[in-house]
């Protein structure tokens, strides 16, 4: 079933691990432009980029998205999107998909799927996951893992391998491969929530688990909010957080000939 939704993309220029990340070139074009095109392809009612630097807005001219010029002082993407929601004037029941600004290969079907998961589950938030395919990913702290209840709601997110296969990984040799008999899940950093909850969530105080793991979604769980987790209907390549990720994305773009046509409309800045 198709659901109405908007896509909001937080784009922070001063990213700590990859400074200037939104404007880093991928296949000769700014990273954030690739992400915006993916959002437009998903059929959103509107696509907004919550930017903190005029250079990001300039890079998106002609892309067909709206630009919300937000404060450079926000501590998280959700804080930035809460300001974007206020600037855009979305009603509280608007379904907002938070597509990270470093996901240049996000499939349109995945963007639609997270919106559907929110609406169909009735949860406060929704997100996506995909199976872990190798032991290196399970052990990688940059690849966030999750476990979920039988209902499909998230139980926990962690940078550590969860659940830990105690017997199979008792030796270094065993930890070199994924054991049989269980499916591990890698979290995909895309979220959906209603605009009203987005604003309430951004106002919640940070929590101990959130600070420990540096995972903002744990704030919602610690405050007792449901997060529905759906499996991505299509492969969702990892995002771009580091120079090594950008090099990998460049190779993937070359292999796929990845360039999605943009809109001829002008991007509009809103403060």
C-alpha positions as CSV (number, residue, x, y, z in Angstrom):
1,X,0.0,0.0,0.0
2,X,1.3,3.5,-0.9
3,X,1.4,6.0,2.0
4,X,1.9,9.8,1.8
5,X,5.2,10.9,3.3
6,X,7.8,13.6,3.1
7,X,11.6,13.0,3.1
8,X,13.9,15.1,5.2
9,X,17.7,14.9,4.7
10,X,19.9,16.3,7.4
11,X,23.1,17.6,5.9
12,X,25.9,18.8,8.2
13,X,28.9,20.4,6.6
14,X,31.3,19.9,9.5
15,X,31.1,16.1,9.8
16,X,33.7,14.9,12.2
17,X,35.0,11.9,10.3
18,X,34.6,13.3,6.9
19,X,34.7,17.2,6.9
20,X,32.6,18.8,4.2
21,X,30.9,15.4,3.6
22,X,27.7,16.7,1.9
23,X,29.9,18.3,-0.8
24,X,32.4,15.5,-1.3
25,X,32.3,14.4,-4.9
26,X,30.9,11.1,-5.9
27,X,30.9,10.3,-9.6
28,X,31.8,14.0,-10.1
29,X,28.8,15.4,-8.2
30,X,28.2,16.3,-4.5
31,X,27.2,13.4,-2.3
32,X,24.1,15.2,-1.0
33,X,22.9,15.6,-4.6
34,X,22.9,11.9,-5.1
35,X,20.9,11.4,-1.9
36,X,18.4,14.1,-2.9
37,X,17.8,12.3,-6.2
38,X,17.2,9.0,-4.4
39,X,14.5,10.7,-2.2
40,X,12.8,12.3,-5.3
41,X,12.7,8.9,-7.0
42,X,10.8,7.4,-4.0
43,X,7.7,9.4,-4.7
44,X,7.7,11.6,-1.6
45,X,5.1,14.4,-1.4
46,X,8.1,16.7,-0.8
47,X,11.8,16.4,-0.2
48,X,13.6,18.8,2.2
49,X,17.3,19.1,2.9
50,X,18.1,20.5,6.4
51,X,21.4,22.2,5.7
52,X,23.7,24.2,8.0
53,X,25.8,25.8,5.3
54,X,24.9,27.9,2.3
55,X,27.3,25.9,0.2
56,X,25.0,22.9,0.6
57,X,22.1,24.9,-0.6
58,X,24.1,26.1,-3.6
59,X,25.0,22.5,-4.5
60,X,21.4,21.6,-4.6
61,X,20.2,24.4,-7.0
62,X,18.1,22.9,-9.7
63,X,17.5,19.6,-7.9
64,X,13.8,20.0,-7.1
65,X,14.2,19.9,-3.3
66,X,13.4,22.5,-0.6
67,X,16.2,23.7,1.6
68,X,15.7,24.5,5.3
69,X,18.6,26.6,6.6
70,X,19.1,25.3,10.1
71,X,21.4,26.1,13.0
72,X,25.0,24.9,12.7
73,X,24.9,24.1,16.5
74,X,22.6,21.1,16.5
75,X,24.0,18.0,18.3
76,X,22.2,15.5,16.2
77,X,20.4,14.9,12.9
78,X,17.0,14.6,14.7
79,X,17.5,18.0,16.3
80,X,18.2,19.5,12.9
81,X,15.1,17.8,11.4
82,X,13.0,19.1,14.3
83,X,13.9,22.6,13.3
84,X,13.3,21.7,9.7
85,X,9.8,20.5,10.7
86,X,9.1,23.8,12.3
87,X,10.4,25.7,9.2
88,X,8.3,23.6,6.9
89,X,5.2,23.8,9.0
90,X,4.3,20.1,8.8
91,X,1.2,19.1,10.7
92,X,1.9,16.7,13.6
93,X,0.5,13.7,11.7
94,X,2.8,14.1,8.7
95,X,4.9,11.0,8.1
96,X,8.5,12.1,7.9
97,X,11.3,9.9,6.5
98,X,14.7,10.8,7.8
99,X,17.1,9.8,5.1
100,X,20.7,10.3,6.1
101,X,22.7,12.7,3.9
102,X,25.4,10.0,3.4
103,X,23.2,7.4,1.7
104,X,23.8,7.9,-2.0
105,X,22.6,4.5,-3.0
106,X,19.4,4.3,-0.9
107,X,16.8,2.3,-2.9
108,X,13.5,4.0,-3.5
109,X,11.7,0.9,-2.3
110,X,13.5,1.1,1.0
111,X,12.5,4.7,1.5
112,X,8.9,3.8,0.9
113,X,9.1,0.7,3.1
114,X,10.2,2.6,6.2
115,X,7.2,4.9,5.8
116,X,4.9,2.0,5.4
117,X,6.4,0.3,8.5
118,X,5.6,3.3,10.6
119,X,2.0,3.6,9.4
120,X,1.3,-0.1,9.5
121,X,2.8,-0.8,12.9
122,X,1.5,2.2,14.8
123,X,4.9,2.5,16.4
124,X,6.4,5.9,17.4
125,X,9.3,5.3,15.0
126,X,10.3,2.9,12.3
127,X,13.6,1.9,10.7
128,X,15.0,-0.8,8.4
129,X,17.5,-3.7,8.8
130,X,19.2,-6.1,6.4
131,X,20.9,-9.4,7.1
132,X,24.6,-9.4,8.1
133,X,26.4,-11.4,5.4
134,X,29.9,-11.8,6.9
135,X,31.7,-12.0,10.2
136,X,33.7,-8.9,9.5
137,X,30.5,-6.8,9.3
138,X,29.3,-8.3,12.5
139,X,32.5,-7.3,14.3
140,X,32.7,-3.9,12.8
141,X,31.8,-1.1,15.3
142,X,30.9,1.2,12.4
143,X,28.2,-1.3,11.3
144,X,25.4,-1.0,13.8
145,X,23.6,-4.2,14.7
146,X,20.2,-4.7,16.2
147,X,18.0,-7.4,17.7
148,X,14.2,-7.3,17.6
149,X,11.3,-8.9,19.4
150,X,8.9,-11.4,17.8
151,X,6.6,-8.5,17.2
152,X,9.2,-6.8,14.9
153,X,9.9,-4.0,17.4
154,X,13.5,-3.2,18.2
155,X,14.9,-4.6,21.5
156,X,18.4,-3.0,21.2
157,X,20.9,-1.5,18.9
158,X,24.6,-1.8,19.4
159,X,28.0,-1.3,17.7
160,X,29.0,-4.7,19.3
161,X,28.1,-8.0,17.7
162,X,24.6,-8.9,19.0
163,X,23.6,-11.5,19.8
164,X,27.0,-12.8,20.6
165,X,27.4,-16.4,19.3
166,X,29.1,-17.7,22.5
167,X,30.0,-21.3,21.5
168,X,30.7,-20.7,17.8
169,X,33.0,-17.7,18.6
170,X,34.8,-19.2,21.5
171,X,38.0,-19.2,19.5
172,X,39.7,-16.7,17.1
173,X,39.3,-19.2,14.3
174,X,35.6,-19.4,15.0
175,X,35.2,-15.6,14.9
176,X,36.4,-15.5,11.3
177,X,33.0,-16.8,10.0
178,X,29.3,-16.4,10.7
179,X,27.9,-19.5,12.5
180,X,25.0,-21.4,11.0
181,X,21.5,-21.3,12.6
182,X,20.9,-17.6,13.2
183,X,20.4,-14.5,11.2
184,X,22.1,-11.3,12.4
185,X,20.8,-7.9,11.4
186,X,22.6,-4.8,10.4
187,X,20.8,-1.5,11.1
188,X,20.1,0.8,8.2
189,X,20.2,4.4,9.3
190,X,16.9,5.5,7.9
191,X,13.9,6.4,10.1
192,X,10.3,7.3,9.9
193,X,8.1,9.1,12.4
194,X,5.3,11.6,12.6
195,X,6.3,15.2,12.7
196,X,4.8,15.6,16.1
197,X,6.8,12.8,17.6
198,X,9.9,14.0,15.8
199,X,9.6,17.3,17.7
200,X,9.0,15.5,21.0
201,X,11.9,13.1,20.5
202,X,14.3,15.9,19.8
203,X,13.3,17.6,23.1
204,X,14.0,14.4,25.1
205,X,17.2,14.5,27.2
206,X,20.0,12.3,26.0
207,X,20.3,8.9,27.8
208,X,23.2,6.9,29.2
209,X,22.9,4.1,26.6
210,X,22.8,6.7,23.8
211,X,25.9,8.4,25.1
212,X,27.7,5.1,25.6
213,X,27.1,3.7,22.1
214,X,26.8,7.1,20.3
215,X,23.5,5.9,18.9
216,X,20.6,8.4,19.0
217,X,17.9,5.8,18.5
218,X,18.7,4.3,21.9
219,X,17.2,7.5,23.4
220,X,13.8,6.5,22.1
221,X,14.1,3.0,23.6
222,X,15.3,4.2,26.9
223,X,12.4,6.6,27.2
224,X,10.0,3.7,26.4
225,X,9.1,4.4,22.8
226,X,8.5,1.7,20.2
227,X,10.7,1.4,17.1
228,X,9.3,-0.9,14.5
229,X,11.9,-2.7,12.4
230,X,11.2,-3.9,8.8
231,X,13.6,-5.7,6.5
232,X,14.7,-3.7,3.6
233,X,13.0,-4.9,0.4
234,X,16.2,-4.3,-1.6
235,X,19.9,-4.2,-0.9
236,X,20.9,-1.1,0.9
237,X,24.6,-0.4,0.5
238,X,26.4,1.0,3.5
239,X,26.6,4.8,3.8
240,X,29.6,7.1,3.6
241,X,31.2,8.0,6.9
242,X,34.9,7.9,6.2
243,X,37.3,8.5,3.3
244,X,37.5,4.7,2.8
245,X,33.7,4.6,2.5
246,X,33.8,7.3,-0.1
247,X,36.4,5.4,-2.1
248,X,34.2,2.3,-1.9
249,X,31.2,4.3,-3.0
250,X,33.1,5.7,-6.0
251,X,34.0,2.2,-7.1
252,X,30.3,1.1,-6.8
253,X,29.2,4.2,-8.7
254,X,31.6,3.4,-11.5
255,X,30.4,-0.2,-11.6
256,X,26.7,0.8,-11.7
257,X,27.1,3.9,-13.8
258,X,25.2,5.5,-11.0
259,X,23.7,8.8,-11.9
260,X,20.0,9.6,-11.4
261,X,18.5,12.4,-13.5
262,X,17.5,15.4,-11.5
263,X,14.6,17.8,-11.7
264,X,14.7,21.0,-13.7
265,X,13.0,22.8,-10.8
266,X,15.0,25.2,-8.7
267,X,15.8,24.4,-5.1
268,X,14.2,26.9,-2.7
269,X,15.9,28.0,0.5
270,X,13.6,28.5,3.6
271,X,14.8,30.0,6.9
